[in-house]
Amino acid sequence: MRSKLLQNFFLLTLAFAISFSLASAQDADTGLSGSLETNHQDYFYKDPNKAFLLAFFPGLLIHGYGHFYAGDNLTGDVLLTGEVVSVLSVGLGALIDTNTNTFSGGLLGTPSDAGNLASNLIWGGIIAFAGLWIVDMAHAPTAAEDYDQEHDLKPVVYLDQNRPTLALAYRLF
């Protein structure tokens, strides 16, 4: 009896979930006229100040975050890849620096050469990490402005029931 009740509950829950997902999918794909819309692309205003702030803090951990916000994915990818390479450089330099005798010989040469290489890898990685972060912070506001100009977007403030409201203005053609 209990398993039959559990089975009926499971089937009822599954039927409800399927019917709800179909109804929500229909609402998402149809416009006000009920016809299917083909263009779901929306362009939103990108605030240059927000782009800078996103490049500052999350950008410290994820380089290029301000550019991803601004819609400049290529530059964001380059900055993120540069961050990964710089972190790997620091890690490799620290690994070599732990015991230069182990890594000496062959391409690295003497233990002092291995130590110099380790130092160069560490400092080069730190400089690249900091430099890429600064580039992200410096260029993200410009990327946001370029995105807004490309899509003819600008912020607009208007009064709605005697309260200032931030809105979006854009031109279709």
C-alpha positions, 0 to 999 in steps of 0.5 A, spaced: 500 500 500 505 504 501 509 503 495 503 504 491 502 511 494 509 513 493 509 511 486 502 515 485 505 521 488 512 520 484 507 520 477 503 526 480 509 530 481 512 528 474 506 530 471 506 536 474 513 538 473 512 536 465 506 540 465 509 546 468 515 546 464 511 546 458 507 552 460 513 556 462 517 554 455 510 557 451 510 563 455 518 564 454 517 563 447 511 567 445 510 574 445 504 579 446 501 577 440 502 569 441 506 568 435 513 565 436 519 570 436 525 569 433 530 574 436 531 574 443 537 578 443 537 584 448 542 589 449 543 592 456 546 599 458 553 597 460 556 602 466 563 604 465 563 605 473 561 598 474 565 595 469 571 598 473 569 595 479 568 588 477 575 589 474 577 591 480 575 586 485 573 580 482 578 581 476 583 580 481 581 573 482 579 572 475 582 577 470 578 580 464 571 580 468 570 587 467 571 586 459 566 580 460 561 584 463 562 589 457 561 584 452 568 584 450 569 577 450 576 576 446 580 581 451 577 578 457 579 571 454 586 574 453 587 577 460 584 570 463 589 566 459 595 571 461 593 570 468 593 562 468 600 563 465 602 568 470 600 563 476 603 557 472 610 561 472 610 563 479 608 556 481 613 553 476 619 558 479 617 556 486 617 549 485 624 550 482 626 554 487 625 549 493 631 545 491 635 548 485 640 542 486 634 537 483 633 541 477 640 543 475 643 540 469 640 539 462 637 545 460 637 549 467 645 548 467 648 549 474 644 550 481 645 557 481 642 558 474 636 554 476 636 559 482 636 565 477 631 562 472 626 560 478 627 567 480 626 570 473 619 566 473 617 568 479 618 575 478 616 575 471 609 571 473 608 577 479 609 582 474 605 579 468 599 578 473 599 585 476 600 588 469 594 584 466 590 586 472 591 593 471 590 593 464 583 590 465 581 595 470 584 601 465 580 598 459 574 595 462 570 602 462 572 604 455 570 597 453 563 598 456 563 605 453 564 602 446 559 597 447 554 602 449 556 606 442 556 600 438 549 599 440 546 606 441 545 605 448 545 610 454 542 611 460 536 615 461 533 618 468 526 620 468 520 622 473 516 616 474 510 618 480 515 624 482 521 619 483 527 619 479 528 612 475 534 610 471 531 607 464 534 605 458 534 608 451 536 605 445 535 606 437 532 600 433 535 603 426 
